[in-house]
Every structure is written in structure tokens, then in C-alpha cells.
Amino acid sequence: MKGFVAATLGFILSFHAALAAEPVFPPASRIGIVPPEDMMPSKRFSGFENQERAAAISFVEMPAEAYGQLVSGLTKEALKRQGMSVTFRENLKLGSKTGVLVAGTVVGPEAGRKWVLALKDGDLTALLIAQVQGGSDGYSDAQMRSALKSVALRGPVSLDEQVSALPFRVNDKAGFRPVRVLSGSSVLFTEGPLDTIKAMEQPIVILAASLSPPPPSGERRDQFAQAALNSNQILKNVTFERSESFRFKGQEWHEIVAKATDAVSGQPMVVMQTIRFEPDRYVRMVGLARIDQREQLLPRFRNVIDGVDMRP
């Protein structure tokens, strides 16, 4: 009897261990992992985090063809320019998945340790970025590597499910339709038959929630907003028509309207960027359209951001 009880107990324990080792997929994500102890799915981005330990693992989904370019940017020299000193690099083969894992230290405001895993399988390239801020506390190198190597990929998730998992609700789409969700925290809308817009054939609206607290109020936010718009790679010759802060619905907002040139087609464009600040986060809207669509589209861009509610 004792042997039977011991065997049964062993089976139960091993069964629970097997369950615990199952990969967990954040809502609407094709990427899942066995997260480190006490890491929970984030409400701010696609991935997991433990704010008490200042640790997070975020996921980014990309097309399969992005893998080569992504890996070419994981060199020591390229990562050093981004503030990461690489101390470890490993080529991985995880079942049918091919990948590269690098680890190192980060200097600057978010100093700490960082791990980056690029992985390709079938039609998907997965980018997993893990970071622990501070010194040697938080999670160990072994824990983070183990979590990243437990990565699992699943089939496509419906666009409606991806939109419903965003950290905000879009109550008024103003006639635009969603075509793509990125990183679990941003969504791209358009109007027209095309899902991929290469030369501003159709208007574009991008909504993105922040992963970090906003800058202090006042002049710093004006500088922040202008720098955010100028940092994009799809516009050139950006000329501000107006750049202003205001209060609306009890919150601080900042809005820019500018003229610019599409970097691909050379077509003149109008751009609206509106940022709504909350104490610990913000949501940003960028609307892009041809100059001849200005009068009809700028009010609709504003309707989209006005109707956004952040989820708790």
C-alpha cells in the first residue's frame, strides 16, 4: 500500500509539474513561454512582467522574411550602439525553430541585464526581449534563458481577438478599419481596399499605448511630442503648423499638425499627432493623409483618439 501511495503521489506531482511547464500565451499572442516564477501576463504590452522585480519579457511578431534582417542587427557592434554590451551569444535549434539568443548588460536610464531572442518558424519571426533593471537581484541569467528557450509558437490569431486584447478600447473608429496589431500595444487602421500601404494610396491611423511613464508636464512634453514625430522613418521635410498642449476630459493632451513628404513616394502629406497623457502611461495617435484629403480626414483622426479608453 505504501508503495502504491508513493507511486500515486509521484504521479500527481509529476502531472502538476507537467502542467506548470506548459507555455502560456498572452491574450491574442502567437508567442508563448513558460514564464519565470511570479511573472504575470502584462496589461501594458504583449508579454510578461514582474514590476516588483523590475523585470519583463516582451514579444514582437513579424513576418518570416524579417528574420534575416533582424539577426543581422544582433551583432556586438550594432547592439553596442543601442547601449547593450553583449556577453553571450548562442545559435539555437528548438525543434523546427531556428534562432539566435544574445545576452548582455545595458547602461543608461534603464541599466541592468538584457536578453534578446530572435526565432523563425514557418510564416512567423518572433522577437523576445527580456530585461531586468538594476543589479544582480530580480531573476538570474539561468531563469531568463530557460524562459526564453521554452518559447512556443502557435497559428494565426484573428484580428478581432488581437484588437480586443489591446490595452485600450477604440470606441469610435470613425469609418476606418483595423488591418494590423503590433506588439500587443498598437494598431494600424486605414480606409480603402488595401491592407498594405506603400505610397500613401490610402490614409493611415496608428494608435499606440506607451510602455513607460510619460515625461513631466510642461515644456518637456512639448519637446517629447515633437521628438516623437521627428523620429519616424516614413516622413521627411516635416514642418509644424501648430504644436500645442491643452486639457480635455480632465487630462493633459498634446497635438501637432504638420506638413511633410512621404519618404517613399515623395507625395506631400498632412500629419496629425495627438498624445493623451495619464499619470503612469499615455496613448499616441498618428494620422497620415494626402494633402487633398486634409479637410475631411483631420476631424476623423481626432474622433478616433477622442474615443479611446484605456483599460484598467
FENWO-V647806 format. One record per residue. N is the residue number from 1. OMEGA is omega as a letter, one per 20 degrees, with the letter a starting at -180 (* if undefined). D_FIRST is the distance of its C-alpha to the first C-alpha in whole Angstrom. Layout:
BEGIN
n=[N & N]
omega=[OMEGA & OMEGA]
d_first=[D_FIRST & D_FIRST]
END
This chain:
BEGIN
n=[1 & 2 & 3 & 4 & 5 & 6 & 7 & 8 & 9 & 10 & 11 & 12 & 13 & 14 & 15 & 16 & 17 & 18 & 19 & 20 & 21 & 22 & 23 & 24 & 25 & 26 & 27 & 28 & 29 & 30 & 31 & 32 & 33 & 34 & 35 & 36 & 37 & 38 & 39 & 40 & 41 & 42 & 43 & 44 & 45 & 46 & 47 & 48 & 49 & 50 & 51 & 52 & 53 & 54 & 55 & 56 & 57 & 58 & 59 & 60 & 61 & 62 & 63 & 64 & 65 & 66 & 67 & 68 & 69 & 70 & 71 & 72 & 73 & 74 & 75 & 76 & 77 & 78 & 79 & 80 & 81 & 82 & 83 & 84 & 85 & 86 & 87 & 88 & 89 & 90 & 91 & 92 & 93 & 94 & 95 & 96 & 97 & 98 & 99 & 100 & 101 & 102 & 103 & 104 & 105 & 106 & 107 & 108 & 109 & 110 & 111 & 112 & 113 & 114 & 115 & 116 & 117 & 118 & 119 & 120 & 121 & 122 & 123 & 124 & 125 & 126 & 127 & 128 & 129 & 130 & 131 & 132 & 133 & 134 & 135 & 136 & 137 & 138 & 139 & 140 & 141 & 142 & 143 & 144 & 145 & 146 & 147 & 148 & 149 & 150 & 151 & 152 & 153 & 154 & 155 & 156 & 157 & 158 & 159 & 160 & 161 & 162 & 163 & 164 & 165 & 166 & 167 & 168 & 169 & 170 & 171 & 172 & 173 & 174 & 175 & 176 & 177 & 178 & 179 & 180 & 181 & 182 & 183 & 184 & 185 & 186 & 187 & 188 & 189 & 190 & 191 & 192 & 193 & 194 & 195 & 196 & 197 & 198 & 199 & 200 & 201 & 202 & 203 & 204 & 205 & 206 & 207 & 208 & 209 & 210 & 211 & 212 & 213 & 214 & 215 & 216 & 217 & 218 & 219 & 220 & 221 & 222 & 223 & 224 & 225 & 226 & 227 & 228 & 229 & 230 & 231 & 232 & 233 & 234 & 235 & 236 & 237 & 238 & 239 & 240 & 241 & 242 & 243 & 244 & 245 & 246 & 247 & 248 & 249 & 250 & 251 & 252 & 253 & 254 & 255 & 256 & 257 & 258 & 259 & 260 & 261 & 262 & 263 & 264 & 265 & 266 & 267 & 268 & 269 & 270 & 271 & 272 & 273 & 274 & 275 & 276 & 277 & 278 & 279 & 280 & 281 & 282 & 283 & 284 & 285 & 286 & 287 & 288 & 289 & 290 & 291 & 292 & 293 & 294 & 295 & 296 & 297 & 298 & 299 & 300 & 301 & 302 & 303 & 304 & 305 & 306 & 307 & 308 & 309 & 310 & 311 & 312]
omega=[r & r & r & r & a & a & r & r & r & r & a & a & a & r & r & r & r & r & a & a & r & r & r & r & r & a & r & a & r & a & r & r & r & a & r & a & r & r & a & r & a & r & a & a & r & a & a & r & r & a & r & r & r & a & a & r & a & a & r & r & a & r & a & a & r & a & a & r & a & a & r & r & a & r & r & a & a & a & r & r & r & r & a & r & a & r & a & r & a & r & a & r & a & a & r & a & r & a & r & r & r & r & r & a & a & r & r & a & a & a & a & a & a & r & r & r & r & a & r & r & r & a & a & r & a & r & r & a & r & a & r & a & r & a & a & r & a & a & a & r & a & r & a & r & r & r & a & a & r & a & r & r & r & a & a & r & a & a & r & r & r & r & a & a & r & r & r & r & r & a & a & r & r & r & r & r & r & r & a & r & a & r & r & a & r & a & r & r & r & r & a & a & a & r & r & a & a & a & r & r & a & r & a & r & r & r & a & r & a & r & a & a & r & r & r & a & r & a & a & a & r & r & r & a & a & r & r & a & a & a & a & a & a & a & r & a & a & r & a & r & r & r & a & r & r & r & a & a & r & a & r & a & r & a & r & r & a & r & a & r & r & a & a & a & a & a & r & a & r & a & r & r & r & r & r & a & r & a & a & a & r & r & a & r & r & r & a & r & r & a & a & r & a & a & a & a & a & r & r & r & a & r & a & a & r & a & a & r & r & r & r & *]
d_first=[0 & 4 & 5 & 5 & 6 & 9 & 10 & 10 & 12 & 14 & 15 & 16 & 18 & 20 & 21 & 22 & 24 & 25 & 27 & 28 & 30 & 32 & 36 & 37 & 41 & 43 & 45 & 47 & 47 & 46 & 45 & 41 & 39 & 36 & 38 & 37 & 35 & 37 & 40 & 40 & 43 & 46 & 49 & 52 & 51 & 49 & 46 & 44 & 45 & 44 & 47 & 46 & 45 & 48 & 47 & 47 & 46 & 49 & 49 & 52 & 52 & 55 & 56 & 55 & 59 & 59 & 56 & 59 & 61 & 58 & 57 & 61 & 61 & 58 & 60 & 60 & 64 & 63 & 60 & 62 & 65 & 62 & 61 & 58 & 58 & 56 & 54 & 51 & 51 & 49 & 49 & 46 & 45 & 42 & 41 & 44 & 46 & 48 & 49 & 50 & 49 & 51 & 50 & 53 & 54 & 57 & 60 & 62 & 61 & 57 & 57 & 53 & 51 & 51 & 49 & 51 & 49 & 51 & 49 & 50 & 49 & 50 & 53 & 51 & 52 & 50 & 51 & 48 & 50 & 48 & 49 & 48 & 51 & 52 & 51 & 48 & 46 & 44 & 42 & 42 & 43 & 40 & 39 & 42 & 42 & 38 & 39 & 42 & 40 & 38 & 41 & 40 & 43 & 43 & 46 & 49 & 49 & 52 & 55 & 54 & 51 & 52 & 55 & 52 & 50 & 53 & 54 & 57 & 58 & 61 & 63 & 66 & 66 & 70 & 70 & 68 & 65 & 62 & 62 & 59 & 57 & 56 & 54 & 52 & 55 & 58 & 60 & 63 & 65 & 68 & 71 & 72 & 70 & 69 & 65 & 67 & 70 & 72 & 75 & 75 & 76 & 74 & 73 & 70 & 68 & 65 & 63 & 61 & 59 & 59 & 56 & 58 & 60 & 63 & 66 & 68 & 71 & 74 & 76 & 73 & 71 & 75 & 74 & 71 & 71 & 74 & 72 & 70 & 72 & 74 & 71 & 70 & 71 & 72 & 75 & 78 & 82 & 80 & 83 & 82 & 84 & 82 & 79 & 78 & 76 & 75 & 73 & 72 & 69 & 69 & 68 & 70 & 71 & 73 & 74 & 76 & 79 & 80 & 82 & 80 & 80 & 78 & 77 & 76 & 79 & 81 & 82 & 83 & 80 & 79 & 76 & 75 & 72 & 71 & 68 & 67 & 65 & 62 & 62 & 59 & 59 & 62 & 62 & 65 & 67 & 69 & 72 & 74 & 76 & 80 & 83 & 84 & 81 & 81 & 83 & 80 & 77 & 77 & 77 & 74 & 72 & 72 & 71 & 68 & 67 & 68 & 66 & 63 & 60 & 58 & 54 & 52]
END
